[in-house]
Amino acid sequence: MRISSVFVSLLALIPHAVLASVLAIDYGADFTKASLMKPGVPFDVLLNKDSKRKIQSSVAWKRGDRLFGQDAAHLATRFPSDTFSHVKYLQAAPSDSEPAVYFTKISQAEITRSDRSTAHVKRSDGTEWSSEELIGMQFGYIKHLAELVANEKVRDVIVTVPAYYTQFERDAVADAVEVSGLRLLALINDGTAVAVNYAMTRAFPTPETHVIYDIGSSGIRATVVNLSTFTDKTGAVGTQLTTLGYGYDRTVGGIELDRRLREILISAFNAKNKGKDVRTDKRGLAKLWKEAQRVKAILSANNEAMSQVESVAWDIDFKTKVSRAQFENACEDLESKFVQPLHDALANAGLGLSDVTSVIMTGGASRTPMIQAAIKQIVPADKISFNVNADESAVLGAALHGAGLSRQFKTKNIQVQDTIAYDVQATYFAAGTTDVSRPRSISSNIFPAGSKVGAKKTMTFKRKDDFTIFFDYKQAPVPGFPTRMIEVHINGVADAILNMTEMGIPDPVIKATVSLSDSGFISVSDAFAYGEIKDESLTGKLKGLFGGSSSTEEETGSAEHVPPRETPGSASSSSSSTSSTAAAEGSAASDDEAEKKEEKKKPKPGPVEIELKINNQWTTVPPMTVKQKKAARESVDAEELAKHRREEARNTFESYLYRLRDLLSDESEEKPFRKCSQPAERAKLTEVLEDSFQWLNDRGDLAETSQLLDKRIALETLEKPIIHRYQEIEAFPQALNNSQMWNWHTRMFLAEARQNLTAEIEKDLPSKWTKDELDGLEKALKDHESWLDEWVEKQKKVKSFEDPVIETTEMKARAKVLEQHLQRLYRRKVPKAPKKKTTTTTTAAAKETDADEEPLVEDEQQVPLGEKKKKGHDEL
């Protein structure tokens, strides 16, 4: 899909200098799509380095070199233990959960249990990686692609997630974003993102209800959305997108179809090769997985497909025919699951198919004939719609939504109102009536399934001591996942209640605000002790008599997008403080003054709030800590830096080889390289150069950075004498000219200085130099001239392909010695003449004589090279 000209014109209204880029990522179990929103850049899907519009969700290592996308996926048949795909299944998954167990059926990676109870994967070298780290690496790769297009740093990102994602999985996505060096703007449900994309170029004068039926790689999601037109406070017309219901199945998707087709190939291979089980060979399984994906694509358009794989395992070639009927029979038990999410979504929304305008098909697996046939059995043909891009609509919709969240883009006004898929309840222990009474737990379904995201609710407690609120899913959202999400400890209650009691506040309570963010995160945003100071005046009593009542639970504004996270500074989100209306302690020098001060400090009637400390604790599947994310980020950065260094070393070495080959192949005698080199040197260079080319072709992909550098140094050592000769020939004229210049300046200085010295001796005036000093300078000059004449003559006899007998560095050093000797004398100040002793009867003539001597001293300061003194050392 291409963005409309209306949207482009809206972007053009905003100055480019104030806009930032927004990256959208639709991370799938099989493929990832990304889109960049930036002024001046066409709004479209990002291309990878191979100009493909979707990137395989894979990361792999090839002898220390980390690869992504298609390059990584291709390594699965060679390095199955170092290639990781379908990592989406492991997001926040406990090692014994159903998603982790299923991952072992479709991947050759070894699973381990982390200290967070989640599943890690292990490389062949023993290195363990979490899903957050692996996905963070892939996000970092996409970030790099986006920055190449944007030509600037990209930081903000919005990521699509399935609506059925739990808080644990959403935390894992947020952690992966931080590991990649990006900043999370928001998470958006993928069905909602498709609906945004659908609504972008359409108007809805009459409300419409659609089902977004997303059949992806890892599951099926049905989202019922209502689209209508609304007018905001400014009078602008926009589109209101409201989610009405969800239905989903985590166990059915394109990957499950691939797995079943691979089982058909496995059975065929084992049947033809009795006594051998290809399941015991990791490379064989990886090859058959790749072949199953290819065959599935063929069967989508044909009734039969020929499967042929060379050397599957044990050097055995494999060939068999697979029919569509055979494939569909293997998936027969899934037929009802293909359509069940649609029924669940409509039931959740309280609607029937007759109330739906259309069922919009999206997701890569929606092209599968058996799935389309199952849908057509229950949905009328005129209501099945394919009017969005099955692969790209989610990421394009997410990008548009992210641009609106950034507040730096002017886009079509689409207000999104999403809901959650699970019941969330808050549990706490009631305060004991006696010291020995057994605590009683109280549970409240604070956010039932279908609650609007972005909402806040206030819970009221009558407490005198610190307590804890437990937030749980009412039922296990995924087999093997815990129900407990987070424990929130409210601290500082006793002190706050004591302060309020001293103020005379009757029956203070504790209020905690629970937020459900737009991204689906549950958190306690603030907690405080609350009470009211009564007005004892007649007006206050009458007001209290006819006043209103208070509510124990209320919904307020919009919550933030980001999840509750651990901060580097502390684990609490707020600190204890008292209201400005609280009474202050005071002291007085006398009883009258004390009474006056107490009267002034008496708190005014009205509400009083004392903020409490909030401490979040994750006891089941905790998100990554700040320390863990920092370590992961450093590890990713270090690996990326090492990769860049190796790539740079290889590219530089390869460029150097081609440059050297061009120099050696040029047989023109007038070329500097030819003139400055000897036949034996060129022959040796040619021999080593050919060996280097051969080595680079054979082992360049596997070579370490140090090996590439060593190979280049070996060639540079042979080339260095030739380069040195040429550089000396080029630098010699300037060095000679510099030496001769200082010889000339020194002779000029000596001639003028000796004249001044003679004049100063005759007038009995102090001099800057002595005769011995000038003689020493003259000797240094003669030595330099003698050395220069001798060796310059020798150098003139040296041929261009021979090493120089005199180095320009030595010439410069000897000239520098003469220069410093000269400058030391030239910069010396004229010593002051000794003052003559005079009496009080000094005559006017004597004063005139002294006055006449003043200019003489000034003239003395201008003698040696006086006409050039203002130009200084640079002129010399």
N, C-alpha and C positions, 0 to 999 in steps of 0.2 A: 504494500500500500504506500502511495506517495501522499505527503501532506498537502492539504489544500492551499491554494494561493491566498485565501483569506487569512489563514494562520500565519503564513510567511509574512504577509503585510503587517500583521499585528506585531510580530517580532521586530520588524524594521522601525517601528515607532520608538523603540527604546535604545538609547545610546549604547554602543558596544562596550564602552569603557566600564559601565557599571554592572554589566552582566557576568554571571559566572556560569560555568558549564554544569549540566546535570546529567549524570549517567544513570541509565536504567538497565537492570540485569534481570532477565528471566532465566533463572537457573533450573535446568531440568536434569533428570537422572541420566538421560542419554545425550541431550544437546543443550547448549546454552546460547541464548540470543541476547544481544546488547544493542542499545541505541543511545545516541548522544544528542542532547539538546543544547545547542550553542548558536548564538547569532552569527550569521555568515557561513554556517556549515549546513548543507542540505539535511533536512530531518529524515533519517532513514536508519536502517539496521547497519550496525558496524560490520565491516568485513574483516576477516582474519588475514594473515599474511599470504594466504593462497586465494584471496578474493572470494572466499566462501561466506555465505550469509548466516550460517550457523556454525557453532564451535562445539566439537565433541567435549563432553564433560569428563575429561580424562587428564591425569597427570602421571608422568612416568619418569624413571631415571635410567639413563643409559651410561653405565660406568661413570657415574658422577655428574653427568650432564642431564639437567632437568628439562623435560619437554612437555608441551601442552597440546590440547586439541587433537587434530588428526594425526600429527606426528607421534603423540603419546599413544593413541589407540592402536597405531600400526605396530608398536613394540610389544603388544600383548602376546603375540604368537612367538616372540623371541625371548622376552623377559617377563613372563606372566607374574612372577613374584614381585616385580618392581613396577608394575603398571596397575593403576587404580582408577576404575570407572565405577559409575553408579554409587558414588559416595553419598549421595543424597539420602539413601536408606539409613545411613549411620548417624545422621544428625541427631545428637542428644540421645541416641538409642542405647539403653543398657545392654551390656554384652550378652545377656540371656533373653533379650526381648524378641518378639516375633520379627521385626524388621532386620535385626542383626542376624538371626538364624537364616532368614530368607537371603540375605546378602551372601552368605557362604555357599548358597546353591547357584548363584549366578556369577560369582567372582572366584578367582584362584588365590586371592589375598588371604593371608593368615590373620585371624582375629585374636586380639588380646584384651584383657580387662584393665582399664586405667584406674588410677586412684580416685577418679570421680565416678567410678562404676560404669562408665560409658565404654563403648567398643572402640579400640584402636586397631590400626592395621600395621603390620610389620613388614619391612623390606627385607630383602635377602641378606643385607649386611647387618641386620638386627635392629636398625633404627625404627622407632615406633612413631606413628603420626596419628593425630586425632583428626576427625572429620573437619573440625573448624580450621585446622592448619592446612589441610589439603584443599579445602574449598577456598580458604583465604589466598592460597597460592594462585588458584584459577582466577579469582577476582582480581588479584594483582596483575595477572597477564592481560585480562580484559581492560584494566585501568591503563596499562601500557599502550594497548591498541587505541584506546580513546584519546590518550594524550598525543599520539602521533597525528591523529586527525584534527584535534583541537589546537595543536601547536602551543599548548600551555598545560599547566598542572590541572588535573581533574580531581576533585575531592568529594563532592556530594553525590550520593547514590541512593536510588530507590530500588528495592528488590521485591520481586513477586514471590509469594508463598502460597501453597494450597490453603484453602479456608479451614481445612481440618487440622492444620498444624497446631500443636500444643504450645504452651508457653516455653517448655523446655526446648522445642525445636526452633522457636522464634529467637530464643536466647542464643542458640547455636549459630543461627544466621547472622545475628548482630555481632557475635564474637568474630566470625569469619570476616565480616566487613572491617572490623577494627584491625585484625591481623593483616589485612591487605593494604592498610594505610588509607582507607577511605572513611568517610563520615556518613553514617546512616541518616538519611532524611526521613524515611518511613518504610514500612513493609506494607504491601498491598496484596490482597487476595487475588489470585490469578484470574478467577472468573470475573471479579469486579474490574480488573484491568482490561479484559476483553470487552466488557460492557462500555467502558470509557472510550475505547477505540471505536466501537460501533456507534456511539452517540456523537462522536466528534464532528462528523460531517452530516448529521441529520437533525431535523427539528421534530418536535413532538407536540403539535397543537392538541392532539388527543392522546391521553396517556396510553402507553403500550406496556405489556408485560411479556418478557422473553425469558427463555431458559437458555443459559450459556452451558452447553454440554461439552465439557473439555475431557477428551479421552487422550491422556498423555502416556508417557512411558511408565510412570510409577503408580498410576491410579486413575480413577474416573471421578470427575467432579461435576456436579450439576448445581448451578446457581440461578435462582429465580430472581430477576430484577425488574423493577418498575421504572419506566422512563417517562417523565412528564416535564411540562414547561412551568417555570415559576418566575416571579418578578421580585428582585431584591429591594432593599431599602432605597437605593438610588434610582430605582425605576428601570434598571437594566434587566433584560430578559435572559434567563439562563436555563439550563437543563438540570433537573433533579433526578439523581440516580439513587434508588433505594433498594437495598437487598431484602428480599422477603423470605427466603429459605434456602437451605443447603441440603444436598444429598451427596454421598461419596462412598467409594469403595477403595481402600488402600491396597487390596490384594490383586487387583486386575488392571492390566495396562499393557502397553506395547512390549515391555520387558518380559512379562509373563508369557506372552505369545512367542517371543524369541526363545525363551527357556523350553517351552513345550516342543517347538520345532527342532531345537537342538537335541532333545530327548529322542525324537524320531531318527535323527541322523546317528546318534550314539547307538541306538538299538540296531540300526542297519549295519553300522561298522562292526559291532560285536558279533552280529549274526554271520557276517562274512568272514570273520577272523576268530574262529573258535579258540577258546583258551586265553584270549586277550581282552582286557577291559580298558577301553580308552579313558574311562573315568580316573584311572590311576596316573594318567599323564597330563600334567598341567598344560603343556604346550598344545597337546592334541585337543584338549577341551577348548582352549582359546581359539584354535583354528576352526573348530566346528561351530563355536559361537558366532564368529565372524561370517561363516558360511550360512548359518541360519538366518542372520539378518539379511543377507543378499537374497536368499531363496524366498523369504517372506515378501520382499519387495516385488519379486517376479510373480509370485502367486496372487498378488493384489490385482494383477492385470491378465493373468494366464491361468489356465486350469492345471498345468503341469510345469515343473521346473526340474532341470537336470543339475544335480549337485556333484561337483567334482573338486577334490582337494588333493594336492600332491603331498606325499609324505606326512600324513596326519600324525602318525606315531610309529615308532620302530621301522622307519623308512617304508611304510606301507601306504600306497596310494589308495584313495577312496573315491568311489563313484556310485551314485544311486539316483533314482528318479523319485521325486516327491510330488504327489498330486494335491490339489486344493481340498478335495474331499477327505483325503487322509489327514491333512492338517486340521480341518474343521472337526473331524471326528475326535481328534486328540483334545480339542477345546470345547467339546460338547457340553461339559458340565459348567462352562462359564457363560453359556448363553443367557441365562436368567440374570447373571450379575452385570451383563452389559447394559441392562435397562433399569435395574433396581435403583440406582442413584437418582434417576429421573423421577420414579414414583416417590422416593423419599423426599426429594426436594419439593415436589408439588404438595405432598401431605404436610410437610413442615411449614409451607407458606399458606396452607388452607385453601388451595386452589385445585382445579382440575384442568385437563388438557384443553377443554373448551374455553377456559379463561386466558389461555396463552396465545399471544400473537404468532410466535414462531419459536422453534427450537434451533438455536444457532450452533452448528457443529464446529468444533475447533479441536486442536491437538493433533499430533502426527498420526496417532493410531486411529483417528476417525476415518482414514482412508481405507481401512481394512474392510473387505467386502462382508465378512461374517458379522461384524459389528454394525455396519450400515443396514444389513438385512434384519438384524434384531431390532434396531430402532424403528425401521419402517413397519414392523409388525404392530407396533402400538401407537405410533405417531403418524397422522395423515401426511401424505406426500407433500401437500401444499403448505404444511407447517414446518417442514424440514428445510433449513436454510444453510447455505454455504457461502454467505456473503461477507465473511471476514477471512483474512489470511490465517489458515490453520496453524502455521508455525510462528507468525510474527505479530499477530494482533495483541497478544498479552504484553509483549515488551514495548510496543508502540503506545498502547494505552497507559502503561506504567510511566513511560517517559513524559507523556502529556500531563498526567497527574502530578508527577514530580516537579515539572516546570511550574505548575500552579502552586505547589507547596513552597517553592523557593522564594516566592513573592518578588521575583526579579523579571518574570516573564508575563506578558499579557496574552493569555490564551482564552479560548472559549470558556465561559463560566459554567462549569459542570460541578455541581455540589454532590458529593458522594456520602451516602449514609449506609455504612456497612454494619454487620452484626456478627456475633460470635456463635460458634457451633456447639459449644459445650456448656453445661450448667457449672457455675462456679459458686461454691459455698464458703462462708466464713465461719469458723468454729472457735469458740473461746470457752474458758471455764468461768462459771458464775462465781461471784464472791461468796465465800463461806459465811453462813450466819453465825457460826460459833467456831472456836479454835479447833474443835475435834470433828466438825462436820465434814463429810466427804464431798470433794468438789464435784460439781455437776456441769457437764459440757452442754453447750448450747450451739446449735448450728442454724445458720440462716442462708437461704439460697439467694445470695446477694446479687448475682448476675445470672439469671436463667438463660438457657440457650435462646438465641434470638435477640438478646439485649443489644442495644445500639452501642457501638464503640464510640469513644470520645466522651463517655459519661462519667460522672462522679457521684458517689453516694457517701453520705455522712452517717457513721454509726455512733451511737451514744451509749456510754457505759457509766455505771455508778461504781467507781473504784476508789480505793484509798492507797493501793500499792501497785507496783509495776505488774504488768500482765502481758500476755502474748495472744496474738490473733493468728490462727492457722487458716491458710487458704488452700482449698482442695478442689479437684474435680469431683463431682458427685459420683461419677463412675469412671473406671479406668478408661482413658481415651484410646489407648492402644494396648493390646495384650503385651504384658511385660513392662509397661511404663508405670511409674508410681502415680498415685492420685494427689499426693501432697506437693504443692508448687513452691510455697514459700512460707516461712514463719516470720512474723513481724513482732518484734519486742518493743513495747512502749515503756520507756524508762523516765524516771524523774517524777513519777506520779505523787509519791508521798510528800515530797518537798512542796510541790505545787498546791496540793490540797491543804497542807499546813499554812502556806502563805494566804490562801483564800479564806481559811477559817479565821486567821488573825485579822483579816480585813472585815470580818463580820458577814461573809457571804454564806447564806444558808444553802445546803445541799448542792455543792459544786459537782459537776459531772465531767467525764472525759469524752471528747469528740475526736473521732478519727475519720479522715476523708480517704475513701478508697477510690482509686482511679482505674478506669479501663481505657487505655490509650487508644488512639486511632490505629495503632499497629497491633492491637490485641494483647497488650501487656497489662497484667494486674499488679498494682502497687499501692502502698499507703503513702499518699503525697504529703500529708501533714497530720499532726496530732497535737491537741492542746487541751488543757484544763479550762473549763468554762463555768462561769457563774455570773450572777447579777447582784449588784449592790442596790438595795431597795431605797426608794425615795420616801423618807419618813414624813415628809411634809404633807399637808392636806391635799394639795394638788396631786402629789405622787400617789397617795393612797386611793384617791378617786380614780386616777389613771389605771392603777393596778386592779381596781375593782371591775372596771369595764374593759380592761385590756384584752389582747389576743392570747393565744396559746402557742406553745412551742412544739416543733415536730422532732421526732427522734430519727427520722430518715428523710433525706431530701436529695434531689438530683440538681446538680449545678452545671457550670460551663463545660468547656471542652478540655479533655486531658491531653497531655503531651504525646508525641509519637514514640519517644524513646523508652526503653525498658528500665526498670530499677537496676542500677549497676553499682558495683563496688567502686568507690573512688580512691585515689592514691592516698588522700589525707586521712580519711576516717571511714568507718562503716556506717555512721549515722547520717541521716539526711538533714537533721536540724539540731539546733542547740537550745538549751533552756534559757528563757528570758521572760521577764514580767511585763505586764501592760503598763502603758504610761499613766494609767489611772490608779495603779497600785499605790498603797500608802508607803511612805518612806520613813525610815527611823530618824529621829532627830534628838538633839539635846539642847538644853537652855541653861542660861546662867541663873535664872530666877524662876519662880513658879509662874509669875505673870507672863513672862516671855515664853515659857514652855506651853502655856495654854493658848497663847496667840498662834504659835507655830503649829500646834496640833490642829487648831481650827483651820489654818491655811492648808495643812497637808492632809486633811481629811478627804478621802477619796470621794469623787463625785458619783452620784447615782448612775447606774448604767452597766452594760456588760463588761466583763473582765476576762481576758484570755492570757494564759501562760503556756508558752510553747513547750512541747515535750520532745525528748529525743526518740528517734526512730532507728532501730537496728534491724536490718534485714538479714535473715539467715536461711541458707539453702541446705536442707538436710537430706535430700534425695538425689536429684541430678543437678548439681550446682553449675552455673555458668563458669566460664574461665575467670580466674582472678586477674587483677591488674598485672601482677607479677608474671603469671603464665602467658598472658597476651603479649607482654613486653618481650619475654624470652622467645616466644614464637615469632614475633615480628622481627627480632634481631636475627633469628635463625633464617627466616625467609630472606631478609635483606642480605645476609652474609652469603647465602647460596646464590642469590641473584647477582651479587657483586662478583663472586668468583666466576659465574657463568659469563658475565660481560667481559671480565678480564681475559678469560680464555678465548672468547670470540674475537676480542680485539687483537689478542696476540696472534691468533690464526690468520685473521684478515690482514694484519700488518705484515706477517711473514710471507703470505701468499703474494701480496702486492710487491714486496721487496724482491721476491724471486722473479717476477715478471719484469720488473724494472732492470734487474741485473742481467736477465737474459737479453733484453733489448740492447743494453750496452755492449754485451759481448758479441751479439750478432751484427752490430754495425761495424763494417770493415773500412769505413772512411778514415784515411790517415789524418785528416784535419780535426777529427773529433777529440776533445780533451781526454776522454778515457783511453782512447787508442794511443794518443801521443804520450801519455804519462804511464803506460803499462808496458811490461816486457812480455814477450811471447810465452815464457815459462809460467808467468803469473796468470795470464789469461787461460792457459791450458789447465792449470790447477783449479782455477775458479770454475771453469766449464765442467770439470769432472765432479766437483763437489755440488755444483748447481744441479746437475742431472740426478745425482743421488738424492738431493733434497726434494726435488719434484716427485721422484718415485716414492720416497718415504711419506710425503704429504698425501699423495693419492691413496697409498696403502693403509696408513695408520693415522692420518691427520684427524679423522673423526674421533679417534680414541685417545689421542695424545693429550697429556696434561699441559698446563700453561708453561711450566718450567721446561718441558721438553721442546716446545715450540721456541722458547727464548734461546735455549742452548743451540738449536739448529741455526738460528739466525746469527747468533754471536760467532759461530764457526765460520760462516761466510763473511761476516763483517770484518773478522780478523784478517782474512786474505785480501779483502778489498781495501782495507784501511791504508796500506802504504801507497796505493795508487791515488786514493783520494787526498792523502796528505801531500803528495807531490804537487797535485793540481792546486790545492789550497795555498801551498807555499809560493808557487809561481804567481798566483793571483795576488797574494798579500805582499810579495817582495817589493814592488815599486813604492807602495805607500810607506812601508817600514823604512826603506832607504831614504825617501824624501823626508820623513820625520826625523831621522838621525841627522841628516844634512842641515835641516832647519835649526836644530839645536846647536849644531856646530857654528852656524852663522850668527845666531843670537848671542852665543857665548863670546865670539870674537868682537862683536859690536859692543857688548857690555864691557869687556876688558879694556878696549881702546878708550872708551869714555870714562871708565872708572879710574884708570891710571892718570888721565888728565886732571880729574877732580882731586885725586889724592895729592898730586904735585902742587896744585893751587892751594889746597888746604894747609899743606906743610909750610908753604911760603908765608901764609897769613897767620900761622900759628893757631889754626882752628882744628877742632876735633873732627875726625874722619870716621865714616861708617866701616871702612875696611883698613886692614893693614897690608903692607907690601907682601908679606908672607902668604896672606890669604889669597891675594890676587895671583901670586906665583903658583900657589897650589891649584887654583882653578885653571890656570893656563896649562899646567902639566896634565891635568885631567882631560883638557880639551885635546892636547896633542896626542895623548894616548888613545883617545877615542878615534881621532882622525886617522891615526896610523893603523889601528886595528880594522877600521872600516875599509880603508883603501886596500889593505892586504886581502881580506876575505871576500870583498865584493869582486875583486879580480878573479879569485878562485871560483866563486859562484857562477860567474859568466861562462866559465868553461864546462860547467855541468850540463848534461843533456836532460831533456824533459822527462825521460823514463828512468833517470837515475835519482837517487836520494840526494837532497840538498846538502851541501857542506856547511852551510850556515843557516840556522833557523831564524825565522822572523821573530820568534819569541825572545831569542838571545839579543837580537838587534834592538828590540824594544826595551829590554831590560837594561842594556848598556846605555842607551839614550836616556832612559829614566834616571840613571845614576848621575849623568851629566846635568840633566834638567834640575834635579833636586839640589845639586851643588850650586848651580847658578841661582836658583830661586832663594836658597838660604841667604846668599849675600845680597841679592836684589831687594829682598823684603826687609832687610835690617833698617831700623830707624836711626836717624842721625843723633848721636849723643849730644846732650846739652852742654853749651860752653860754660866753664866755671865762672861764677860771679866774682867780679873784682871788688875788693874791700874799699869802701868810700867813707868819708867823714861827713859831719853835718855841714861843713863849709864847702861842699861840692859846688863847683862852678857851673854856670849855665852851659859852658862849652863842653864840660864833661857829660852833662845830661844829653846834649845834642849828639855826642859821640855814641852814647848808649842807644839812643833812638835810631841812629844810622845803622847800628848793627842788627836791628830786628829783621829787616828785609833780607839781610845776608843769610841769616839762619833759615828763613823760609826758602830762599833760593837753593840752599844746600840740600833741602829735602827733595828737590825735583831733579837732581843731577842724573843718576844713571838711567838711561832710557827714559828720561823725563817726559819726552813727547809721547811716549806710549804707556805711561803709567796708568792713565785712566782706563785703558782697555784691558789691562791686567794680564793674568796668566793665560787666559784663552787665546789672546792675540799672539802670545809667545808660542 
